[in-house]
Amino acid sequence: MNNTTLTNMSWLNDTTNATEANRTYFDMETGVRGVIVPVIFASIILVGVAGNILVMVVLLCKKEHIQNTTNIFILNLSIADLLFLIFCGPFQTYLFSGDSWIFGTFLCKFVHYGNYTNMIASIYNLLVMSVDRYIAIVHAIKSREIRNPRYAWIVESVIWSMSLLMAIPIAIAYKTESAGGYTRDEQEVLVCMDSWNTWSERVSYFTTLFVCCYVIPLLCISLCYILLVRSLQDRPRHGQQNTKKKVTKMVTVVVIMFAVCWFPHWMILMWNMYADFPFTMATFVLRMLANTLMYLNSCCNPFIYAFMSKNFRKGFHKAVTGKLSSFSFRKKSVHNPGNEDDTELQNNIPLKRSYLGVNQPDNGVTGSTEVDAASLKNGLLNNGHTRT
């Protein structure tokens, strides 16, 4: 094993080289490692698992719910976040509160491979959802040809295939190693760590991940939402100020959550790649904070992308009260039997139909309908209701 790997561990278990500085981690008071860390991690993980499961239950209760493009993306985001929390959470809690890896080489490889696979899938689902929301709102008419379930599942197939392939080096590199001869209660301490053939291989791989899984997604997500907000601001229609405020608020939350929750993780990883990373009590707290924020992102995604929608809140309430079988995202009115809440569901904001040429309230109550020439020309009216 290359000696450099002993002093450069992964984000999941980068705390166990044989240096004296790293012994600070092993000799830490049990009050911090044995109580505080598990409580914090377990609380976030439980909330995240419950939230993502509820989203999946609401979406899967009826087949028609997953015939919606954005619902498909939300479903896969929830699956990725759920698996990320399940794969990473319990083992990460153990690693921060225990001493030695006791689960063997297979689980060492499998847990890390599954964790990185779901991490990548979660990030790219966030990216795809931002692009989908931009297309649905800014190019509502043109998007009808490409925003359909078939294409959505093709995109998801690409995302999951790419995630599985990108994580293969992790499965190859991770193995169980001795912590430099360090012992605890006369037992040799074993660690689950990444051991690469050369240091340059490790740097190249994680730098590529940093660019592909943080820099590029963050830039694309930010660009999509900036263009979306600008498009809404350029539409001087009466009564849309509340919509613009809601969009701006949601966009701000999405971008800040993604940037803040993932930045510490990548900062520590790049620090570890390109500089001498110190293993001290302070950096232990920093690493714990970085991992906590990652879990927090997967925990908050259901609330940002699903529960902010009025439809999902209704579905959540029916799931809790046992009436989910009677719930549907489709809400018809007397004069407009179309899917009144579809636009809100797709964009998680209560957009008015005026964006598609029909000025109608988003609350399902029939209001005045004004159809412009462009709407008629493009065939937006079909049998008396609006197509979305």
RAGIZI-V959464 format. One record per pair of residues at least 4 apart in sequence whose C-alpha atoms are under 8 Angstrom apart, sorted by sequence separation. I is the first residue (numbers start at 1). J is the second residue. If there is no record, write none. Layout:
BEGIN
i;j
I;J
I;J
END
This chain:
BEGIN
i;j
1;5
2;6
3;7
4;8
5;9
9;13
10;14
18;22
19;23
20;24
22;26
23;27
24;28
28;32
29;33
30;34
31;35
32;36
33;37
34;38
35;39
36;40
37;41
38;42
39;43
40;44
41;45
42;46
43;47
44;48
45;49
46;50
47;51
48;52
49;53
50;54
51;55
52;56
53;57
54;58
55;59
56;60
57;61
61;65
62;66
63;67
64;68
67;71
68;72
69;73
70;74
71;75
72;76
73;77
74;78
75;79
76;80
77;81
78;82
79;83
80;84
81;85
82;86
83;87
84;88
85;89
86;90
87;91
88;92
89;93
90;94
91;95
92;96
93;97
94;98
95;99
103;107
104;108
105;109
106;110
107;111
108;112
109;113
110;114
111;115
112;116
113;117
114;118
115;119
116;120
117;121
118;122
119;123
120;124
121;125
122;126
123;127
124;128
125;129
126;130
127;131
128;132
129;133
130;134
131;135
132;136
133;137
134;138
135;139
136;140
139;143
140;144
142;146
143;147
144;148
147;151
148;152
149;153
150;154
151;155
152;156
153;157
154;158
155;159
156;160
157;161
158;162
159;163
160;164
161;165
162;166
163;167
164;168
167;171
168;172
169;173
170;174
178;182
183;187
184;188
197;201
198;202
199;203
200;204
201;205
202;206
203;207
204;208
205;209
206;210
207;211
208;212
209;213
210;214
211;215
212;216
213;217
214;218
215;219
216;220
217;221
218;222
219;223
220;224
221;225
222;226
223;227
224;228
225;229
226;230
227;231
228;232
229;233
230;234
231;235
240;244
241;245
242;246
243;247
244;248
245;249
246;250
247;251
248;252
249;253
250;254
251;255
252;256
253;257
254;258
255;259
256;260
257;261
258;262
259;263
260;264
261;265
262;266
263;267
264;268
265;269
266;270
267;271
268;272
269;273
270;274
271;275
272;276
279;283
280;284
281;285
282;286
283;287
284;288
285;289
286;290
287;291
288;292
289;293
290;294
291;295
292;296
293;297
294;298
295;299
296;300
297;301
298;302
299;303
300;304
301;305
302;306
303;307
304;308
305;309
308;312
309;313
310;314
311;315
312;316
313;317
314;318
315;319
316;320
317;321
318;322
319;323
323;327
332;336
333;337
336;340
341;345
342;346
343;347
344;348
345;349
347;351
351;355
353;357
354;358
355;359
361;365
371;375
372;376
373;377
374;378
375;379
376;380
381;385
382;386
9;14
17;22
18;23
28;33
30;35
31;36
32;37
33;38
60;65
66;71
67;72
84;89
95;100
103;108
134;139
135;140
146;151
147;152
183;188
184;189
196;201
209;214
210;215
211;216
212;217
270;275
271;276
272;277
278;283
279;284
301;306
302;307
303;308
307;312
308;313
318;323
319;324
332;337
333;338
343;348
344;349
353;358
354;359
361;366
371;376
375;380
376;381
381;386
382;387
8;14
9;15
16;22
59;65
60;66
65;71
66;72
95;101
182;188
183;189
196;202
271;277
306;312
307;313
318;324
331;337
332;338
343;349
344;350
353;359
354;360
360;366
361;367
375;381
380;386
381;387
9;16
15;22
16;23
59;66
136;143
181;188
182;189
306;313
331;338
332;339
333;340
343;350
344;351
352;359
353;360
360;367
380;387
135;143
181;189
330;338
331;339
332;340
343;351
352;360
353;361
360;368
7;16
8;17
16;25
179;188
315;324
318;327
330;339
331;340
352;361
353;362
359;368
360;369
6;16
7;17
15;25
178;188
179;189
329;339
330;340
331;341
352;362
359;369
6;17
7;18
136;147
178;189
179;190
233;244
330;341
351;362
358;369
359;370
6;18
7;19
59;71
178;190
179;191
232;244
315;327
329;341
330;342
350;362
358;370
359;371
177;190
178;191
314;327
315;328
329;342
357;370
358;371
176;190
177;191
357;371
358;372
132;147
176;191
177;192
229;244
357;372
59;75
176;192
177;193
175;192
176;193
357;374
358;375
174;192
175;193
229;247
311;329
344;362
357;375
56;75
174;193
175;194
229;248
268;287
356;375
55;75
173;193
174;194
175;195
173;194
174;195
341;362
56;78
173;195
265;287
340;362
55;78
56;79
88;111
173;196
264;287
340;363
341;364
357;380
87;111
88;112
170;194
340;364
356;380
53;78
87;112
264;289
265;290
52;78
225;251
264;290
265;291
52;79
87;114
88;115
263;290
87;115
262;290
358;386
52;81
53;82
261;290
265;294
52;82
84;114
311;341
336;366
83;114
84;115
262;293
333;364
335;366
83;115
261;293
262;294
332;364
333;365
334;366
49;82
222;255
260;293
261;294
331;364
333;366
48;82
84;118
125;159
221;255
311;345
83;118
84;119
124;159
261;296
262;297
309;344
49;85
261;297
309;345
48;85
49;86
81;118
218;255
80;118
81;119
121;159
80;119
121;160
258;297
309;348
45;85
218;258
257;297
308;348
309;349
45;86
80;121
81;122
218;259
308;349
80;122
121;163
306;348
117;160
120;163
305;348
45;89
77;121
77;122
118;163
343;388
76;122
117;163
342;388
42;89
116;163
117;164
337;384
338;385
339;386
41;89
42;90
77;125
214;262
336;384
337;385
338;386
76;125
77;126
117;166
335;384
336;385
338;387
117;167
254;304
336;386
42;93
74;125
116;167
253;304
41;93
73;125
214;266
114;167
113;167
116;170
250;304
38;93
73;128
74;129
113;168
37;93
38;94
73;129
210;266
113;170
38;96
112;170
113;171
37;96
38;97
70;129
112;171
37;97
109;170
110;171
35;97
70;132
109;171
112;174
33;96
34;97
109;172
206;269
207;270
33;97
34;98
206;270
33;98
109;174
108;174
109;175
30;97
108;175
108;176
105;175
203;273
105;176
104;176
26;99
101;176
72;149
69;147
13;92
69;148
73;152
12;92
68;148
69;149
72;152
76;156
67;148
68;149
72;153
13;95
67;149
12;95
66;149
69;152
73;156
108;192
99;184
108;193
105;192
100;188
101;189
102;190
100;189
101;190
124;213
99;189
100;190
101;191
123;213
127;217
131;221
134;224
138;228
100;191
101;192
127;218
130;221
134;225
137;228
120;213
124;217
127;220
131;224
134;227
138;231
123;217
127;221
130;224
134;228
126;221
130;225
247;349
246;349
243;349
243;350
243;351
240;352
18;179
17;179
18;180
16;179
17;180
18;181
18;182
6;179
6;180
16;191
13;191
13;192
14;193
13;193
10;193
9;193
10;194
9;194
5;194
5;195
5;196
96;288
2;195
1;195
2;196
5;199
1;196
2;197
4;199
1;197
2;198
2;199
89;295
85;295
136;346
137;347
136;347
85;298
133;346
84;298
133;347
140;355
141;356
82;298
140;356
81;298
81;299
137;355
78;301
78;302
74;305
74;306
141;378
144;388
48;295
52;299
55;302
44;292
48;296
51;299
140;388
45;295
48;298
49;299
52;302
37;288
41;292
44;295
48;299
51;302
55;306
40;292
44;296
47;299
48;300
51;303
11;265
25;279
41;295
45;299
58;312
24;279
25;280
44;299
24;280
25;281
11;268
21;278
22;279
24;281
55;312
58;315
11;269
21;279
22;280
58;316
10;269
21;280
25;284
55;316
58;319
54;316
57;319
61;324
62;325
65;328
8;272
15;279
61;325
65;329
8;273
54;319
58;324
62;328
8;277
15;284
71;345
70;345
71;346
11;287
70;346
69;346
70;347
68;346
END
